[in-house]
Amino acid sequence: MAVIIVSNRLPVKISRKGEKYIFKKSEGGLATGLSSVGDKNWKWIGWPGTIIDKEKDKANLTQELRKQGLIPVYLSRTEIKDFYEGFSNETIWPNFHYFTQFSIYNQAFWESYVKVNQKYCTEILKHARSGDTIWIHDYHLLLLPSLLRQKLKKCQIGFFLHIPFPSYEIFRQIPWHAEILHGLIGADLIGFHTYDYLQYFLDSLSRVLGLNHLGGTLEVDGRAIICDVFPMGINAEMFERAAMSSQVKAFEEKIRKSVGDQKMILSVDRLDYTKGITARLKAFQSFLGKYPEWREKVSLIQILVPSRDSVKQYADLKEEINRIVGEINSDYGTLNWVPVYYFYRSFTFENLVGFYRLADVAMVTPLRDGMNLVAKEYVISRGDQPGSLVLSLLAGASNELPEAIIINPYDHNELRDSIHFALSLPDNEKKERMKRMIANIKRSDVNTWVKFFLNRLDFAAEKQRALKTRLVDRQVIKEIRKEYGIKPDRIFFLDYDGTLTGFKDSPEKAVPDKTLLKLIEKLSKTKENKVVIVSGRNREQLDKWFGKLEIDLVAEHGCVVKRQGAWSDLAEVADEWKADVVEVLKQFTDWTAGTFIEEKTHSLAWHYRKADSRLGLHRSRELINHLRHITAGKNLKVLDGEMVVEVKNAEVNKGRACLSFLKDLPDKSFIFAAGDDWTDEDMFGVLGKNSVTVKVGSNVSLARYTVRSYKEVRGLLRTLLDEKFITDQE
């Protein structure tokens, strides 16, 4: 089986000399990361980074690239303009980095983005085989997972986002935000750098598509999708080896001779408004004013890699950077000292490592960044030399390198004073900080990152197989009937709404019909059987419907239990939290016509089935997020049900209620449970695979079996009583 990497660009830079193509390794974070992990079964698909119009040239280049395991996707000039420069970099990039003032929402850009994602899909389909693993990278290809899923049912598809994912309030400004989410959920595994980005994504799924998760796992079209965090690492060994090479040492000595015996600060950025370059330069300018003792003793090396300087905001940024650098050097420079060494160019890998070795301080201060590997590269390259890293709290790397000097890049004074602090730290403290950061970086290097992601993708496939329940057919019925017949002690745990009745969306209509009552009565009167209705309904409602039957009841998702005709709390549960929560529910009820509050013994429910469907769903998403915030740390659980949001004590659930009944049963009893939503998974989980557990309407579950509707649950119960099993097809 092959692993197919898919990214916007291939990990090479291509130039032409006559009829020959010359390939040079790309310096990008993704390229340096994945290209360091070699495997004969890997293929890489992407744009070669150059426009080629002639079919003959395309054929020749394709042949050369194939020798390196690279498969090109050729883009036209229009596609590069509208897909790459347009939607990718003038719509998604500024929005995801919170620079919405630069976002352009152009229909032609969007249409090109859809078309190019489809073009990548078409190319992948030529090379992918059943069972292959496809790993898609970054914001250029957000639609690709679902496009592939439609065609490749038996491939594992992973997606990793290398930039931040924005909050819902920012993300929804993109007119096609719902389509983007639909595109991503074609993947089996969706990865992010940090927990913040993950939570923003899950929040958007909930608010826009109404999709909820259990521990980061979603259910979509009968598939389990895992969303998780995978902070990207670097090839630490490669940087360590380079740092010790004669080539790097020679470059370091050469630069050291030219700058003299002074402290050096280094910043390495691509020209981009997200990198905080002007704020950093102004902070350095202010630092020289406030701390005159550092003049002629420290210089800043600002390396700026050219990027899109033909675009107006980038050209304006470059012009402002030139102005500030000129101003600093004019105001503070002397014949023997240059405050800022400014390079608008890229450097070779070895020269870049040489700069890392030279720098006493590295300043990595983006205004927003997915990870920022420069921070990690600097730390590893320093080795046992003392050094200080000034790092933006808005870079993903700040979560991994807490020993850095973490600053807010929007706080001018903090940024300015951090330079003085970094330079003034004693060497022993610098070394201790660097030692800890080096250990973290080595422990989670790029090899670990790649293996962890792919292992997690394998786990996602295993989880899907484990959760993939077996459809109840005639063979399954025979097996269940046989087990039922040989075990003299039996217990049935039956959810009500959606499991025994079909009126889940209209609970007021869900009064048990005579046929159901007769079935439950017959089931419970069979000598060896014990029947327990396990519901989210309150005790009064369950008593009204089932109180005359010789069965036990569990109400409010496991909060209260009725045994032998008497109700009791399952456990001592504190209810002081209700006063605060009910005020929030009242507020949302006032805002949303048609909603109402139901107070149960140990829970509160907010129903919106009578409200306008769109408004009700929208308000429920807001309410869930608000409740999760105010209930954090209070041992409460927020349940998102069918047209209802419920808050209850986390100590009780349907699973715990079921266990309380099993204490009195002999070992190897026949245990049957049926349910239809996430609240029933607690029940399936505790009962285990030796029980007959049945999920209604979904094949992604901890249950052993699945049926299509409540009718088949009734039919299965009837067949255990020697009545004919009736399927929906019949």
Disulfide bonds with the S-S distance in Angstrom:
none
